[in-house]
Amino acid sequence: MSESECYSRLLDGRTVLDLSSLLPGPFVATILASMGASVVKVEHPSMPDSTAFSQFCGAPLKEEEVPSPGYSFLNRQKKIIRLEYSRGGGEDRRQFEKMVREAHACILHFRSATAEKLGVDDKSLHLLNPKLVIVKITGYPEPGTATAASLGVSATTAAHDLNIQARLGLLSLTTQMIPLPVADLFAAYEGAVAVASAMDAVSRQGKSGISISVSMYGALRRAMGCFVEEFKERGETPAKRNSLFTGQFPCYRIYEAKCGQRVAVGALEPKFWSRLCKVMGLDELDGRGLETGSEGEEVVQKVSSRFREREWSEWGPLFKKADCCVEAALSFEEAFGKGGTG
């Protein structure tokens, strides 16, 4: 049984309407679909999902290349229909209202004024179906919350992933843009948990009128919680060479084998570091994987020099046999191209 098959039937019999676009909202629905929910993506004719016409990476799409691979991935397990579902939409609106009455959850990404204009605000949807779970993906927290007040912005403020990273200090840790939309992704996973949990509450406890707002800011802030608390307590930030995840320790960082192949060493536990030292013939470094400062730099230099003595084709089988959390840092082509395992 594959990893996805372990939970692919958990939401059997549940119907989810996806009215969102771009990345976080549709990805919420994609996660739910992978858990067995029947997901219907409802696109408004005058508001097409722009991810169909553009790529996350690479040059703009030509007309014959539409829809994009990203759009296809996000919607591969969904039924897609196009309806003029806004107020006054005639037969399309009536069809949409019937779908709302029969659905268990609805995913939105509109700001409040737009939702009211379209007739997909909380009040309108719950009048049609009091048991409907509504999850809204926003940039910032809802107006009236303490967080929104302290930020001086709210869910009515326009924002994308990059803006959220900027407000949370992530961009201060690097001179380049972070290559993955981390706020979008954390909000999506948190949104999926919220939908599944709320549908369960409706089913088991008979609750109604559930409406949840998941902000990208809030989701990413919660994911950063450990780092934020360390900063508040000690003034330390996860800057280069100053944290576990930025190469502070010899046992958890990136090295290079001969000819420049990057190698990810995650030998954090003493038993794994001990095995690494044995494989590399550096038994004198056993017990020194967590050293810092000049002592740690001495360890790094010795391990780096030894790595550069051999090609990864020589090191790889040895580390695989030792099972000590050492892997080659693959390119996208190696990971996902022809012959890749991703």
Secondary structure, DSSP 8 states (H G I E B T S, - for coil): --TGGGSTTTTTT-EEEE---TTHHHHHHHHHHHTT-EEEEEEBTTB--GGGT--SSSS---GGG-S-HHHHHHTTTEEEEE---STT-THHHHHHHHHHHH-SEEEE---HHHHHHHT-SHHHHHHH-TT-EEEEEESS--TTSHHHHHHT--TTS---HHHHHHHTTGGGG-SS--SS-HHHHHHHHHHHHHHHHHHHHHHHH-----EEEEEHHHHHHHHTHHHHHHHHHH-----TTSSGGGT-STTEEEEE-GGG-EEEEE--SHHHHHHHHHHHT-GGGTT-TT--HHHHHHHHHHHHHHHTTS-HHHHHHHHHHHTSSEEE---HHHHHSTT---
